[in-house]
Amino acid sequence: MNENEMGSQRMRIGVVNDMPMAVELLRRLVLSTGEHQVAWIATNGREAVEVCRRDLPDLILMDLAMPEMDGVEATRRIMAETPCSILLVTASIEANLAGVYEAMGHGALDAVDIPSVGIEGNASSQSARLLTNKIGTIGKLIGDAPTQAKRRMSRAAEPTPRRLIAIGASAGGPAAVAAVLSSFPVDFGGAIVLVQHLDAQFVPGLVDWLGQHTPLPIRPARERD
């Protein structure tokens, strides 16, 4: 049984992208599942914020680089005013790591590269499957619990020094983690372990990005650490 078969909820999905070819590709992928429908299409972040006030979908496929208002600011406003599930779908996650982590800090659940297009204008099967699987997973999460509940993050600040500090963060956690780590002095006398809900492919980029926000040395965990 795959992720899309595990109780995934039928969803109304909003698409936010300023590129007509990308919009059409995403529209086809949403409809290809036979389960979901396209609620509306917005060509920039500002338009998406306005449409959400009138017609809130179950899920938004949000681009990052757009005119008038980018996906980071649109995510921030939507999650503040009319919260719903947001999946970042952009041309290159690697080229937009800072924006990805910032948008996740505002409440976006996950991120994926927009599927590549073959000669006939259709999405390649592997990249299309990755996106539809993520949509299916979010549909299951929506069916299991309210979206608003998944946005809550808990942070415990220890008043006394510890030899080991463990931090657990949900998909929206990178910005909060960066804020927490930035408060530690470079001579902090302990170890910190971060468990972050994030695809493994993003780990190297997260390490580099967090390193820009704290004087502490950061590296991926290794076996037997």
C-alpha positions in Angstrom: 0.0 0.0 0.0 1.4 3.4 -0.9 1.0 6.7 0.8 -1.9 7.8 -1.5 -3.9 4.7 -0.5 -3.6 5.2 3.3 -6.8 7.1 3.9 -5.9 10.2 1.9 -8.6 12.8 2.0 -10.1 14.2 -1.2 -8.9 17.8 -1.4 -9.6 21.1 -3.1 -6.2 22.4 -4.2 -5.1 25.9 -5.0 -2.2 26.4 -7.4 0.0 29.5 -7.1 2.5 30.0 -9.9 3.1 32.8 -12.5 4.3 30.4 -15.2 1.5 29.2 -17.5 3.3 26.0 -18.4 3.9 25.2 -14.7 0.3 25.9 -13.9 -1.0 23.6 -16.6 1.5 20.9 -15.5 0.3 21.1 -11.9 -3.3 21.2 -12.9 -2.9 18.0 -14.9 -1.1 16.3 -12.0 -3.8 17.2 -9.5 -6.5 15.9 -11.7 -4.6 12.8 -12.7 -5.0 11.3 -9.2 -8.8 11.1 -9.8 -9.3 12.1 -6.2 -8.6 15.9 -5.9 -9.8 19.0 -7.8 -8.3 22.3 -8.6 -10.1 24.9 -6.5 -8.5 28.0 -8.1 -5.3 29.3 -9.8 -3.4 32.4 -8.7 -0.6 34.0 -10.6 1.3 35.6 -7.7 1.3 35.6 -3.9 -0.8 38.7 -3.4 -3.6 37.2 -5.5 -3.3 33.9 -3.5 -3.7 35.8 -0.2 -6.8 37.5 -1.5 -8.4 34.4 -3.0 -7.9 32.5 0.3 -10.0 35.1 2.1 -12.9 34.2 -0.1 -12.3 30.5 -0.9 -10.0 28.6 1.4 -8.7 25.3 -0.2 -7.5 22.2 1.6 -4.0 22.5 0.2 -2.0 25.1 -1.7 0.8 24.3 -4.1 2.9 27.4 -3.6 5.7 28.7 -5.9 8.5 30.8 -4.3 9.7 33.2 -6.9 6.8 35.3 -8.2 6.1 39.0 -9.1 4.3 41.4 -6.7 4.5 39.0 -3.7 6.8 35.9 -3.4 5.8 32.6 -1.9 7.5 33.3 1.4 5.5 36.4 2.2 2.3 34.8 0.8 2.8 31.8 3.1 3.3 34.1 6.1 0.1 36.0 5.4 -2.0 33.0 4.6 -0.9 31.2 7.7 -1.6 34.3 9.8 -5.0 35.1 8.3 -6.5 31.9 6.9 -4.4 28.9 7.8 -4.3 25.9 5.5 -1.8 23.3 4.3 0.9 24.7 2.0 3.3 22.6 -0.1 6.1 24.5 -1.7 6.5 23.6 -5.4 9.3 25.5 -7.0 11.7 25.3 -9.9 14.7 24.6 -7.7 14.7 23.9 -4.0 18.5 23.9 -3.9 18.6 27.4 -5.5 16.0 28.7 -3.0 17.0 27.0 0.3 16.7 30.2 2.4 13.3 30.9 1.0 12.2 27.2 1.6 13.3 27.3 5.3 11.8 30.7 5.8 8.5 29.6 4.3 8.5 26.5 6.4 9.1 28.7 9.5 5.8 30.4 8.6 4.0 27.1 8.4 4.6 25.5 5.0 4.6 21.7 5.5 7.1 20.5 2.9 8.9 21.4 -0.4 9.5 19.7 -3.7 10.9 20.6 -7.1 8.4 21.2 -9.8 8.3 18.0 -12.0 10.5 18.1 -15.1 8.8 18.1 -18.4 9.4 15.5 -21.2 9.4 16.0 -24.9 5.6 15.7 -25.2 5.1 18.3 -22.5 4.2 15.8 -19.8 5.8 15.5 -16.4 8.5 12.7 -16.0 7.1 9.8 -14.1 9.6 9.9 -11.3 9.2 13.6 -10.5 5.5 13.5 -10.9 5.2 10.5 -8.6 7.2 12.4 -5.9 4.8 15.3 -6.0 1.6 13.2 -6.0 3.0 11.2 -3.1 3.6 14.3 -1.1 0.1 15.5 -1.9 -1.3 12.1 -0.9 0.6 12.2 2.4 -0.7 15.7 3.2 -4.2 14.5 2.4 -3.8 11.7 4.9 -2.5 14.1 7.6 -5.5 16.4 6.9 -7.8 13.5 7.4 -6.1 12.4 10.6 -6.1 15.8 12.4 -6.9 19.5 11.8 -4.2 21.5 9.9 -4.1 24.1 12.6 -3.0 21.5 15.2 0.0 20.6 13.0 1.3 24.1 13.0 1.9 24.1 16.8 5.5 23.9 17.8 6.8 23.3 21.3 10.1 24.8 22.4 11.6 24.1 25.9 14.3 26.4 27.1 16.4 24.8 29.9 17.4 27.3 32.6 20.4 25.3 33.7 23.3 23.9 31.7 23.0 20.3 30.3 25.6 18.1 28.8 23.2 17.2 26.0 20.3 19.3 24.6 17.9 17.6 22.1 15.7 19.8 19.9 12.8 18.2 17.9 11.2 20.3 15.1 8.3 19.7 12.8 8.3 20.6 9.1 7.8 24.3 10.0 10.7 24.4 12.4 13.9 25.6 10.6 13.4 29.3 11.2 12.5 28.7 14.9 15.6 26.4 15.3 17.8 29.1 13.7 16.5 31.6 16.2 17.1 29.2 19.1 20.7 28.3 18.0 21.6 32.0 17.4 21.2 32.6 21.1 24.0 30.1 22.1 27.5 31.5 22.7 30.4 30.1 20.7 31.9 28.6 24.0 28.7 26.8 24.9 29.8 23.8 27.0 27.5 21.1 25.7 26.3 19.1 22.7 23.1 19.9 20.8 21.2 17.3 18.7 18.5 18.4 16.3 15.9 16.1 15.0 14.2 17.9 12.1 11.2 16.7 10.1 12.8 17.1 6.6 13.7 15.0 3.6 17.2 13.6 3.8 18.2 15.4 0.6 17.8 18.8 2.3 20.1 18.0 5.2 23.3 19.4 3.7 21.6 22.6 2.7 20.0 22.9 6.2 23.5 22.5 7.8 24.9 25.3 5.7 21.9 27.5 6.3 21.9 27.0 10.0 25.6 27.7 10.1 24.9 31.2 8.9 22.7 31.9 12.0 24.9 30.6 14.8 28.6 30.7 15.8 28.4 27.0 16.9 29.9 24.4 14.5 27.2 22.3 12.8 27.4 19.0 11.0 25.1 16.1 10.1 25.0 13.4 12.8 27.1 10.3 12.2 26.7 6.7 13.3 27.7 6.2 17.0 27.7 9.9 17.8 
